């Protein structure tokens, strides 16, 4: 029942409602994850359980949204209008993602031993930001603000590394969505939890600074996640088309063309996102 709180058609009319759905799904997932903290073995994987249950809650909505978008492809209405229609789905995904991020960030800050609930996410954050000081970073549950980005001296190399890392994630998202239509939601929920942990670390677990922390990461994070959602939509549409249509039929090639265009748009958005992260965000924060 909980996984069917809202349907795709209603969500596209009021995409902001998905923010609250994201809050509910993420909060319930954290409550379930907390049950494993008392177990000496399973407590090490509590963060993965949080992600898994959030994915389970979200899967039906993602699946039926992909089916809805594929029907739009079948009733081809011109590429520009079709992209505008797909944009409605992306908005619902972004609101859902933002709900995840806010809920996870608040959960990290207010739950007792919240760092244990997000242990895997903290380790990922430290591996990205302080690979040479990983143990100390994990011990402190974060890094200092000034150590996250080094500035213009390494900006070119940093831009390339960020872009390549994001492209790899996008490819993985595309592969998952191709293999299992809505499967890419796992990567997206995982990214939401890592970003939420980074926000909590950045504001030093002071919930009153949450908006500041969200601004710090969402300036480049929203375009980046948008690209992943576009790639997931691209792969999901193609996956649906392969299952539902003859691969030699005209409808299949309409969906194929739309998927390729969406993938090209995703790559362009990733480039813009990396430029923002390297050259704009550091100047603002």
C-alpha positions in Angstrom: 0.0 0.0 0.0 2.7 2.5 1.0 4.5 2.1 -2.3 1.4 3.2 -4.2 0.7 6.5 -2.4 0.7 8.4 -5.7 0.3 7.5 -9.4 2.4 9.0 -12.3 -0.4 10.9 -13.9 -1.3 12.7 -10.7 2.4 13.3 -10.0 3.0 15.0 -13.3 0.2 17.4 -12.6 1.5 18.2 -9.1 5.2 17.2 -9.1 5.9 19.0 -5.8 3.8 16.3 -4.0 6.6 13.9 -4.7 8.8 15.8 -2.3 6.6 14.6 0.6 6.4 11.1 -0.8 10.2 11.1 -0.8 10.2 12.3 2.8 7.8 9.5 3.8 9.7 6.7 1.9 13.1 7.8 3.2 11.8 8.2 6.8 10.2 4.8 6.8 13.4 3.3 5.4 15.5 4.8 8.1 13.1 3.6 10.8 13.5 0.1 9.4 17.2 0.5 9.1 17.4 1.4 12.8 16.1 -2.0 13.7 19.3 -3.5 12.5 21.6 -1.2 14.6 21.2 -3.5 17.6 22.6 -6.5 15.7 26.4 -6.7 15.9 26.7 -8.0 12.4 23.8 -6.5 10.5 24.5 -3.0 12.0 27.5 -2.8 9.7 25.1 -2.9 6.7 22.3 -0.7 8.1 23.0 2.0 5.5 22.4 -0.6 2.8 19.2 -1.7 4.3 18.0 1.9 4.4 18.7 2.2 0.6 17.1 -1.2 -0.2 13.8 -0.4 1.5 13.7 3.1 0.0 14.2 1.5 -3.4 11.4 -1.1 -2.7 9.0 1.7 -1.8 9.9 3.7 -4.9 10.0 1.0 -7.5 6.3 0.8 -8.4 6.2 4.6 -9.1 9.3 4.5 -11.2 8.1 1.5 -13.2 4.6 2.9 -13.9 6.2 6.3 -14.8 8.4 4.6 -17.4 5.3 2.8 -18.8 3.5 6.1 -19.1 6.5 7.8 -20.8 6.8 4.9 -23.3 3.1 5.3 -24.3 3.9 8.9 -25.0 6.6 7.7 -27.4 4.2 5.4 -29.1 1.7 8.3 -29.6 4.5 10.3 -31.2 3.7 14.0 -31.1 6.9 15.6 -32.4 10.3 15.5 -30.7 10.1 19.0 -29.1 6.7 18.2 -27.5 7.8 14.7 -26.6 10.8 16.1 -24.7 8.6 18.6 -22.9 6.4 15.6 -21.9 9.4 13.7 -20.6 10.4 16.8 -18.7 7.3 16.4 -16.6 8.6 12.9 -15.5 12.0 14.3 -14.7 10.4 17.0 -12.5 8.6 14.3 -10.5 11.9 12.3 -10.1 13.7 15.4 -8.9 11.1 16.3 -6.3 11.2 12.7 -5.1 15.0 12.8 -5.0 14.9 16.1 -3.0 12.6 14.5 -0.5 15.1 11.7 -0.1 18.0 14.1 0.5 16.1 16.2 3.1 14.8 13.2 5.0 18.2 11.5 5.0 20.1 14.7 6.0 17.7 15.4 8.9 17.8 11.7 9.9 21.6 11.8 10.1 21.5 14.8 12.4 18.6 13.9 14.7 18.9 10.1 15.1 21.1 8.8 17.9 24.1 7.1 16.4 23.0 8.5 13.0 26.6 8.1 11.7 26.3 4.3 12.2 23.1 4.3 10.1 25.0 6.0 7.3 28.3 4.4 7.8 28.7 3.2 4.2 27.7 6.6 2.9 30.3 8.3 5.1 33.0 5.9 3.9 32.0 6.7 0.3 32.1 10.5 1.0 35.6 10.2 2.6 36.9 8.0 -0.2 35.9 10.7 -2.7 37.1 13.7 -0.7 40.0 12.5 1.4 41.4 9.3 -0.1 44.8 9.9 1.4 43.4 10.6 4.9 40.6 8.1 4.7 40.9 6.6 8.3 40.9 10.0 10.0 38.1 11.2 7.8 35.9 8.3 8.7 36.9 8.6 12.4 35.7 12.3 12.4 32.6 11.5 10.2 33.5 14.1 7.6 36.0 16.6 6.4 36.6 20.3 6.9 34.9 22.7 4.5 38.2 24.0 3.1 39.4 20.5 2.2 36.6 19.6 -0.1 37.7 21.6 -3.1 41.2 22.8 -3.7 40.6 25.7 -6.0 41.9 26.9 -9.4 45.3 25.3 -9.1 43.9 21.9 -9.8 40.6 23.0 -11.4 41.3 21.5 -14.8 42.2 18.1 -13.5 39.5 18.3 -10.9 36.9 19.0 -13.6 38.1 16.1 -15.7 37.9 13.7 -12.7 34.5 14.9 -11.7 33.2 14.6 -15.2 34.6 11.1 -15.7 33.2 9.9 -12.4 29.8 11.3 -13.3 29.9 9.7 -16.7 30.7 6.3 -15.2 27.8 6.7 -12.8 25.5 7.7 -15.7 26.7 4.6 -17.7 26.0 2.4 -14.7 22.6 4.0 -14.4 21.9 3.4 -18.1 23.0 -0.3 -17.8 20.8 -0.9 -14.8 17.8 0.7 -16.4 18.3 -1.3 -19.6 18.7 -4.6 -17.7 15.7 -3.9 -15.4 13.6 -0.9 -16.4 13.3 0.8 -13.0 16.5 -0.7 -11.6 18.4 2.6 -11.8 16.5 3.9 -8.8 19.1 2.1 -6.6 21.9 4.3 -7.8 19.8 7.4 -7.5 18.7 6.6 -3.9 22.2 5.8 -3.0 23.4 9.1 -4.4 20.7 10.9 -2.4 21.9 9.3 0.8 25.6 10.1 0.1 24.7 13.8 -0.7 22.6 13.9 2.5 25.5 12.6 4.6 27.8 15.2 2.9 25.2 18.0 3.8 25.0 16.9 7.4 28.8 16.8 7.6 29.1 20.2 5.9 26.7 21.9 8.4 28.3 20.0 11.3 25.0 18.3 12.2 23.4 21.7 12.9 19.8 21.3 11.6 19.3 25.1 11.6 21.9 25.3 8.8 20.2 22.7 6.6 19.1 25.2 3.9 22.7 26.4 3.7 24.0 22.9 3.3 21.3 22.1 0.7 22.3 25.1 -1.3 26.0 24.1 -1.2 25.3 20.7 -2.8 22.1 21.3 -4.8 23.6 24.0 -7.0 25.5 21.4 -9.0 23.8 18.4 -7.5 20.4 18.9 -9.1 21.7 19.2 -12.7 23.9 16.2 -12.1 21.0 14.1 -10.7 18.8 15.4 -13.5 21.3 13.9 -16.0 21.1 10.5 -14.2 17.3 10.6 -14.3 17.4 11.5 -18.0 19.8 8.5 -18.6 17.6 6.3 -16.5 14.5 7.4 -18.5 16.4 6.7 -21.7 17.4 3.2 -20.7 14.0 2.5 -19.2 12.1 3.5 -22.3 14.4 1.3 -24.4 14.0 -1.6 -22.0 10.2 -1.2 -22.1 10.2 -1.1 -26.0 12.3 -4.2 -26.2 9.8 -6.1 -24.0 6.7 -4.8 -25.6 7.5 -4.3 -29.3 9.0 -6.1 -32.3 12.6 -4.6 -32.5 12.1 -4.3 -36.3 8.8 -2.4 -36.0 8.4 1.3 -36.5 7.4 2.0 -32.9 10.6 0.5 -31.6 12.7 2.8 -33.7 10.7 5.9 -32.6 11.5 4.9 -29.0 15.2 4.2 -29.9 15.6 7.6 -31.4 14.0 9.3 -28.4 16.3 7.3 -26.1 19.4 8.4 -28.0 18.4 12.0 -27.9 17.7 11.8 -24.1 21.2 10.2 -23.6 22.9 13.0 -25.5 21.0 15.6 -23.4 22.2 13.7 -20.2 25.8 14.0 -21.3 25.4 17.7 -22.0 23.8 18.3 -18.5 26.7 16.4 -16.9 29.3 18.7 -18.5 27.4 21.7 -17.3 27.1 20.2 -13.8 30.8 19.5 -13.6 31.6 23.1 -14.7 29.3 24.5 -12.0 30.8 22.2 -9.3 34.4 23.1 -10.1 34.3 26.7 -11.1 31.1 28.2 -9.5 30.3 26.4 -6.2 33.7 27.0 -4.6 33.4 30.7 -5.2 30.0 30.8 -3.5 30.8 28.6 -0.5 
